[in-house]
Amino acid sequence: MSKNKKKFSKHSASPRREFSAQNDSVRAKKHLGQHFLIDEDVAKNIAETLTHKGYKNVVEIGPGTGVLTKYLLDKDINLVAMDPDRDSIAYLETHYPNENLQILEADFLREDMQDYFGTEQYAVTGNFPYNISTQIVFKTLENKEQVPEFTGMFQKEVAMRICADHGSKTYGILSVLVQAYYEADYLFTVPPTVFNPPPKVDSGVLRLTRKASLELPCSEAFLYRVVKTAFQQRRKTLRNSLKSFEISDKLKEDAIFGQRPEQLSVADFIALTTKLEADAISTHD
């Protein structure tokens, strides 16, 4: 990544204090949702979740004190470690000098990753702050053409929701929208004791692997609208929850409208959206 160093210089942070032997620690900040990973085995296992197939660039979100970072650097990759916490960035700069590592004081949600990688593919990983984890997923979906793989640690219930299959109580909007484009695998559970400070809940690590084709037979925006509308009233049948779509009488006869949203697979939702889209066009012709 040395050839790209000039790209990163414009994002370098303002001068920050150096860490000394007497002041060699970073305190987790509650407002940033920080829970620093302190278990070496867990960090190594998360690093191993990346397959490195089809990419060499990796973005680590929320590196904290670099426990995961150092295991990622064992791989033959170009790594960007991104954190809005100035103290964490200063710690990483002091402890992890590496020509394959770019350390940035930046918020992933506000960054355009093409500033760093152009049109090249890149993976996303990290011990994600709970308070922005779903936003990180949605931003990844926005950039799915460049993100073949996504791994990382979430609050357990969020990780399970992303990976849930239809028929499950945890299956919902996030499940369908992610799985329309990625294969989602829940990998392992992590207890609170491996963090400082420990959170009050378990965490879960997952891997998303982009599907071979991102093309859908329907509009992506329309799919999002159908899925979100359906799950806003998840206890109702689709015939009732999707009333706002002004469905034709003929299409209403389709058996799918007698089901509730959690009964539909991702493929079913895509098929439903395709039918609704065609119905809307024919109705307004």
Secondary structure as the mmCIF struct_conf table of DSSP 4:
data_model
#
loop_
_struct_conf.conf_type_id
_struct_conf.id
_struct_conf.beg_label_comp_id
_struct_conf.beg_label_asym_id
_struct_conf.beg_label_seq_id
_struct_conf.end_label_comp_id
_struct_conf.end_label_asym_id
_struct_conf.end_label_seq_id
HELX_RH_3T_P HELX_RH_3T_P1 SER A 2 ASN A 4
HELX_RH_AL_P HELX_RH_AL_P1 LYS A 5 SER A 9
TURN_TY1_P TURN_TY1_P1 LYS A 10 HIS A 11
HELX_LH_PP_P HELX_LH_PP_P1 SER A 12 PRO A 15
HELX_LH_PP_P HELX_LH_PP_P2 ARG A 17 PHE A 19
STRN STRN1 SER A 20 SER A 20
TURN_TY1_P TURN_TY1_P2 ALA A 21 GLN A 22
STRN STRN2 ASN A 23 ASN A 23
HELX_RH_3T_P HELX_RH_3T_P2 LYS A 30 LEU A 32
TURN_TY1_P TURN_TY1_P3 GLY A 33 GLY A 33
STRN STRN3 PHE A 36 LEU A 37
HELX_RH_AL_P HELX_RH_AL_P2 GLU A 40 ALA A 47
TURN_TY1_P TURN_TY1_P4 GLU A 48 THR A 49
BEND BEND1 GLY A 54 GLY A 54
STRN STRN4 ASN A 57 ILE A 61
TURN_TY1_P TURN_TY1_P5 GLY A 64 THR A 65
BEND BEND2 GLY A 66 GLY A 66
TURN_TY1_P TURN_TY1_P6 VAL A 67 LEU A 68
HELX_RH_AL_P HELX_RH_AL_P3 THR A 69 LEU A 72
TURN_TY1_P TURN_TY1_P7 LEU A 73 ASP A 74
BEND BEND3 LYS A 75 ILE A 77
STRN STRN5 ASN A 78 ASP A 83
BEND BEND4 PRO A 84 PRO A 84
HELX_RH_AL_P HELX_RH_AL_P4 ARG A 86 HIS A 95
TURN_TY1_P TURN_TY1_P8 GLU A 99 ASN A 100
STRN STRN6 LEU A 101 GLU A 105
HELX_RH_3T_P HELX_RH_3T_P3 PHE A 108 ARG A 110
TURN_TY1_P TURN_TY1_P9 MET A 113 MET A 113
HELX_RH_AL_P HELX_RH_AL_P5 GLN A 114 PHE A 117
TURN_TY1_P TURN_TY1_P10 GLY A 118 THR A 119
STRN STRN7 TYR A 122 GLY A 126
STRN STRN8 ASN A 127 ASN A 127
HELX_RH_3T_P HELX_RH_3T_P4 TYR A 130 ILE A 132
HELX_RH_AL_P HELX_RH_AL_P6 SER A 133 GLU A 142
TURN_TY1_P TURN_TY1_P11 ASN A 143 ASN A 143
HELX_RH_3T_P HELX_RH_3T_P5 LYS A 144 GLN A 146
BEND BEND5 PRO A 148 PRO A 148
STRN STRN9 GLU A 149 GLN A 155
HELX_RH_AL_P HELX_RH_AL_P7 LYS A 156 CYS A 163
HELX_LH_PP_P HELX_LH_PP_P3 ALA A 164 ASP A 165
TURN_TY1_P TURN_TY1_P12 HIS A 166 GLY A 167
BEND BEND6 SER A 168 SER A 168
TURN_TY1_P TURN_TY1_P13 LYS A 169 THR A 170
BEND BEND7 GLY A 172 GLY A 172
HELX_RH_AL_P HELX_RH_AL_P8 ILE A 173 GLN A 179
TURN_TY1_P TURN_TY1_P14 ALA A 180 TYR A 181
STRN STRN10 TYR A 182 VAL A 190
HELX_RH_3T_P HELX_RH_3T_P6 PRO A 192 VAL A 194
STRN STRN11 PHE A 195 ASN A 196
BEND BEND8 PRO A 197 PRO A 197
BEND BEND9 LYS A 200 VAL A 201
STRN STRN12 SER A 203 ARG A 210
BEND BEND10 ALA A 212 ALA A 212
BEND BEND11 PRO A 217 CYS A 218
HELX_RH_AL_P HELX_RH_AL_P9 GLU A 220 GLN A 232
TURN_TY1_P TURN_TY1_P15 GLN A 233 ARG A 235
BEND BEND12 LYS A 236 LYS A 236
HELX_RH_AL_P HELX_RH_AL_P10 LEU A 238 SER A 241
TURN_TY1_P TURN_TY1_P16 LEU A 242 LEU A 242
HELX_RH_3T_P HELX_RH_3T_P7 LYS A 243 PHE A 245
HELX_RH_AL_P HELX_RH_AL_P11 ASP A 249 LYS A 252
TURN_TY1_P TURN_TY1_P17 GLU A 253 GLU A 253
BEND BEND13 ASP A 254 ASP A 254
HELX_RH_3T_P HELX_RH_3T_P8 ALA A 255 GLY A 258
BEND BEND14 GLN A 259 GLN A 259
HELX_RH_3T_P HELX_RH_3T_P9 PRO A 261 GLN A 263
BEND BEND15 LEU A 264 LEU A 264
HELX_RH_AL_P HELX_RH_AL_P12 VAL A 266 THR A 283
TURN_TY1_P TURN_TY1_P18 HIS A 284 HIS A 284
#
